[in-house]
């Protein structure tokens, strides 16, 4: 089971927290299995990695756990990268709302998606097509 269960402004998801000094991310076989199975069953699980020497934050979807553990930050494409926690929260909101029809029990409440664009230079999302 991941580190944090979040119920925030109509969003409900699990968050696995990791730190690294290099590009490897240590995920146990149980963490890989749980995040993958939960994601594939329609739940939202995310892996948030802080690279200590770069100061960067990387966000991955739960189904990426195996690839992240075996390939590391260099070869696994994050759904968002940035340097600030507020931008990470916005990216999570965007991801959640993009998956809302697929997420069970998402209901009709939730965040206003109009405020979820990352601050210029603060973060990049895979969905925006930025590198």
C-alpha positions as a LaTeX table, in Angstrom:
\begin{tabular}{lrrr}
\hline
Residue & $x$ (\AA) & $y$ (\AA) & $z$ (\AA) \\
\hline
Unk1 & 0.00 & 0.00 & 0.00 \\
Unk2 & 1.42 & 3.46 & $-0.89$ \\
Unk3 & 2.61 & 6.03 & 1.63 \\
Unk4 & $-0.28$ & 8.50 & 1.42 \\
Unk5 & $-4.00$ & 8.28 & 0.72 \\
Unk6 & $-5.22$ & 11.69 & $-0.41$ \\
Unk7 & $-8.74$ & 13.08 & $-0.45$ \\
Unk8 & $-8.21$ & 16.65 & $-1.64$ \\
Unk9 & $-10.79$ & 19.01 & $-3.09$ \\
Unk10 & $-12.83$ & 16.19 & $-4.63$ \\
Unk11 & $-9.78$ & 14.17 & $-5.74$ \\
Unk12 & $-9.08$ & 10.76 & $-4.23$ \\
Unk13 & $-5.81$ & 8.94 & $-4.95$ \\
Unk14 & $-2.83$ & 7.07 & $-3.51$ \\
Unk15 & 0.66 & 8.54 & $-3.57$ \\
Unk16 & 3.94 & 6.64 & $-3.26$ \\
Unk17 & 6.77 & 8.96 & $-2.15$ \\
Unk18 & 10.37 & 8.31 & $-3.16$ \\
Unk19 & 13.68 & 10.15 & $-3.05$ \\
Unk20 & 16.87 & 9.44 & $-4.97$ \\
Unk21 & 20.39 & 10.84 & $-5.18$ \\
Unk22 & 20.92 & 9.36 & $-8.64$ \\
Unk23 & 18.53 & 8.12 & $-11.32$ \\
Unk24 & 17.50 & 4.83 & $-9.73$ \\
Unk25 & 14.19 & 4.52 & $-7.89$ \\
Unk26 & 13.84 & 1.72 & $-5.34$ \\
Unk27 & 10.41 & 0.13 & $-5.46$ \\
Unk28 & 9.77 & $-3.23$ & $-3.81$ \\
Unk29 & 8.04 & $-6.02$ & $-5.74$ \\
Unk30 & 4.99 & $-5.44$ & $-3.49$ \\
Unk31 & 4.93 & $-1.70$ & $-4.32$ \\
Unk32 & 5.19 & $-2.46$ & $-8.03$ \\
Unk33 & 2.40 & $-5.04$ & $-7.89$ \\
Unk34 & 0.08 & $-2.88$ & $-5.77$ \\
Unk35 & 0.44 & 0.29 & $-7.85$ \\
Unk36 & 0.07 & $-1.58$ & $-11.14$ \\
Unk37 & $-2.99$ & $-3.58$ & $-10.03$ \\
Unk38 & $-4.70$ & $-0.57$ & $-8.46$ \\
Unk39 & $-4.17$ & 1.54 & $-11.59$ \\
Unk40 & $-5.35$ & $-1.21$ & $-13.93$ \\
Unk41 & $-8.51$ & $-1.71$ & $-11.82$ \\
Unk42 & $-9.46$ & 1.94 & $-12.41$ \\
Unk43 & $-7.96$ & 3.59 & $-9.33$ \\
Unk44 & $-5.55$ & 6.50 & $-9.37$ \\
Unk45 & $-2.14$ & 5.80 & $-7.87$ \\
Unk46 & 0.88 & 7.97 & $-8.45$ \\
Unk47 & 4.59 & 7.83 & $-7.67$ \\
Unk48 & 6.25 & 11.11 & $-6.75$ \\
Unk49 & 10.05 & 11.10 & $-6.87$ \\
Unk50 & 12.31 & 13.88 & $-5.58$ \\
Unk51 & 15.81 & 13.90 & $-7.09$ \\
Unk52 & 17.90 & 15.32 & $-4.25$ \\
Unk53 & 20.94 & 16.45 & $-6.22$ \\
Unk54 & 18.94 & 18.03 & $-9.06$ \\
Unk55 & 16.13 & 19.42 & $-6.92$ \\
Unk56 & 13.63 & 18.14 & $-9.49$ \\
Unk57 & 10.31 & 16.42 & $-8.79$ \\
Unk58 & 9.01 & 13.67 & $-11.10$ \\
Unk59 & 5.44 & 12.34 & $-11.22$ \\
Unk60 & 4.64 & 8.88 & $-12.59$ \\
Unk61 & 1.41 & 6.94 & $-13.00$ \\
Unk62 & 1.03 & 3.78 & $-10.94$ \\
Unk63 & 1.16 & 1.49 & $-13.97$ \\
Unk64 & 4.72 & 2.77 & $-14.63$ \\
Unk65 & 6.05 & 1.26 & $-11.39$ \\
Unk66 & 7.82 & $-1.74$ & $-12.96$ \\
Unk67 & 9.45 & 0.36 & $-15.68$ \\
Unk68 & 10.49 & 3.03 & $-13.18$ \\
Unk69 & 12.09 & 0.46 & $-10.88$ \\
Unk70 & 13.98 & $-1.28$ & $-13.70$ \\
Unk71 & 14.86 & 1.68 & $-15.95$ \\
Unk72 & 15.07 & 4.59 & $-13.51$ \\
Unk73 & 14.46 & 8.26 & $-14.13$ \\
Unk74 & 16.60 & 8.33 & $-17.29$ \\
Unk75 & 14.42 & 6.02 & $-19.34$ \\
Unk76 & 10.96 & 6.13 & $-17.78$ \\
Unk77 & 8.93 & 9.10 & $-19.02$ \\
Unk78 & 7.33 & 11.11 & $-16.24$ \\
Unk79 & 3.82 & 12.49 & $-16.77$ \\
Unk80 & 5.09 & 15.68 & $-15.13$ \\
Unk81 & 8.41 & 17.17 & $-14.02$ \\
Unk82 & 9.07 & 20.37 & $-12.15$ \\
Unk83 & 10.57 & 21.93 & $-9.06$ \\
Unk84 & 7.66 & 23.08 & $-6.91$ \\
Unk85 & 5.07 & 21.21 & $-4.90$ \\
Unk86 & 2.20 & 23.56 & $-5.90$ \\
Unk87 & 2.84 & 22.79 & $-9.57$ \\
Unk88 & 2.90 & 19.07 & $-8.76$ \\
Unk89 & $-0.55$ & 19.37 & $-7.15$ \\
Unk90 & $-1.83$ & 21.13 & $-10.28$ \\
Unk91 & $-0.40$ & 18.34 & $-12.44$ \\
Unk92 & $-2.13$ & 15.73 & $-10.27$ \\
Unk93 & $-5.41$ & 17.62 & $-10.71$ \\
Unk94 & $-4.95$ & 17.65 & $-14.50$ \\
Unk95 & $-4.16$ & 13.95 & $-14.57$ \\
Unk96 & $-7.15$ & 13.10 & $-12.40$ \\
Unk97 & $-9.56$ & 15.11 & $-14.51$ \\
Unk98 & $-8.18$ & 13.62 & $-17.74$ \\
Unk99 & $-8.94$ & 10.14 & $-16.34$ \\
Unk100 & $-12.19$ & 11.03 & $-14.55$ \\
Unk101 & $-14.47$ & 8.91 & $-16.81$ \\
Unk102 & $-12.23$ & 5.92 & $-16.06$ \\
Unk103 & $-11.87$ & 6.43 & $-12.29$ \\
Unk104 & $-14.55$ & 4.67 & $-10.29$ \\
Unk105 & $-16.44$ & 6.67 & $-7.71$ \\
Unk106 & $-15.13$ & 9.99 & $-8.98$ \\
Unk107 & $-18.55$ & 11.62 & $-8.60$ \\
Unk108 & $-19.46$ & 15.01 & $-9.97$ \\
Unk109 & $-17.59$ & 17.19 & $-7.45$ \\
Unk110 & $-14.01$ & 18.24 & $-7.81$ \\
Unk111 & $-11.58$ & 20.92 & $-8.71$ \\
Unk112 & $-12.10$ & 23.62 & $-11.29$ \\
Unk113 & $-9.92$ & 22.36 & $-14.12$ \\
Unk114 & $-9.41$ & 25.89 & $-15.41$ \\
Unk115 & $-6.70$ & 26.58 & $-12.81$ \\
Unk116 & $-4.55$ & 23.52 & $-13.40$ \\
Unk117 & $-2.03$ & 24.82 & $-15.94$ \\
Unk118 & 1.53 & 24.65 & $-14.60$ \\
Unk119 & 3.30 & 27.94 & $-14.03$ \\
Unk120 & 5.53 & 28.83 & $-17.00$ \\
Unk121 & 8.90 & 27.22 & $-16.43$ \\
Unk122 & 7.70 & 25.39 & $-13.33$ \\
Unk123 & 6.58 & 22.11 & $-14.79$ \\
Unk124 & 6.06 & 20.09 & $-17.87$ \\
Unk125 & 3.32 & 17.59 & $-18.55$ \\
Unk126 & 3.52 & 14.76 & $-21.02$ \\
Unk127 & 0.02 & 15.60 & $-22.23$ \\
Unk128 & 1.12 & 19.10 & $-23.27$ \\
Unk129 & 3.77 & 17.60 & $-25.57$ \\
Unk130 & 6.65 & 19.49 & $-23.98$ \\
Unk131 & 10.02 & 17.88 & $-23.39$ \\
\hline
\end{tabular}
